[in-house]
Amino acid sequence: MADHIYLDNAATTSLHPAAAAAMEPTWQQTFANPSAGHLAGAQAEKLVDEQRRQLATMLGVAPKEIIFTSGGSESDNLALFGTALAARKGRIIVSTIEHPAVLEAAMELAQRGFDVQLAPVDMDGRIEVETLLEMVNDQTILVSIIHGNNEIGTVQPIEELARRVKKKNANARFHTDAVQTFGHLPLQLAGSAIDLLSLSAHKFHGPKGSGALIARNGLRLKPLIYGGAQEEGRRAGTLNVPGIVGLVAAAQAMSADRSKHSELLAAITETLAARLRAALPGMLFNGHPQHRLPGLLSVSVPGIKSQNLMIFLEDAGVLVSAGAACKSTSVKQSHVLEAIGRRPNFATIRISAGINNTIDEAEEAATRFIAVVKRLRA
């Protein structure tokens, strides 16, 4: 077992061997621009088309409904800005625990004159469904609800929410940020009420810099990036062929062993939770106890600062985060923790296991975690 135990897989994962192997030929053999008009370009375009079809089959969508992007943040921004700017006006509803890529995009749209509403969650981070539905009116153009929360792990009944929103307003579009769930939980869009879905390869052992937005039924999106006709005019720029190949290979590898991986991740987090609960009185566990990501554990310890706890844990060889990776250096309490009513005098740490972790590492990480907390409390 290595001196350092990496438990920050919600921030990023290691590259799956299947993805690395699939990407390798693209550096030397299929490196041409897929938009080029020569034979090498046509070969690269064919490879991208094959990847698009394979991903479409996995998701139960048509290949033309897939827009390849640089990752989750771009996909989320394209979903919100693309929908809003195409509609020009209307109401947008997002939850209070969205990833900043959604929440900050929504706040920018509010500055531009859109009616932005924040749907609340309960203390476990689950959407207050009736309140959400009361917000939906005939002016609603988009509802965006995160599938699995990146900080506390709560998973929403996303298909049910989409169907109920559509029942209230059939013209409203429904988007979900599935960055933390795709590749880890079953996701099938055939017959789904979900219109837009964001995913990011590096969250499921694919390469960084590669993602996708699923845009159903040819719905109209205003592009964020101009300069070319790629992705049917919805996203300009030379396609990241190695990244796309790695994304699809990782998705297929994770899907093939999803049940085994889920059981391992659940066992790791259950081991950690049991050890910490027994040794550290007063510790709180955030997120829904059942409807949650199997590999994510959010814990709050009273009377300690999050940054201090994270730094001491790193010194002890346990690599975790104090919340979302994009806000790990912030001293302000997370908007997610505020939304579920967690007080700021708790040190909150996100522990996120991956497929390369083991039960032995969980036991060792728990031992080190307990020792650090007792030292900080002394």
PyMOL commands that set and color helices and strands:
alter all, ss='L'
color gray80, all
select helices_A, chain A and resi 17-28+39-59+63-65+72-87+100-111+129-135+158-168+201-203+216-218+230-233+241-256+258-279+306-315+325-327+335-339+359-377
alter helices_A, ss='H'
color red, helices_A
select strands_A, chain A and resi 5-6+66-69+91-95+115-119+140-144+173-177+196-200+211-215+284-286+296-302+318-319+346-352
alter strands_A, ss='S'
color yellow, strands_A
deselect
rebuild
show_as cartoon
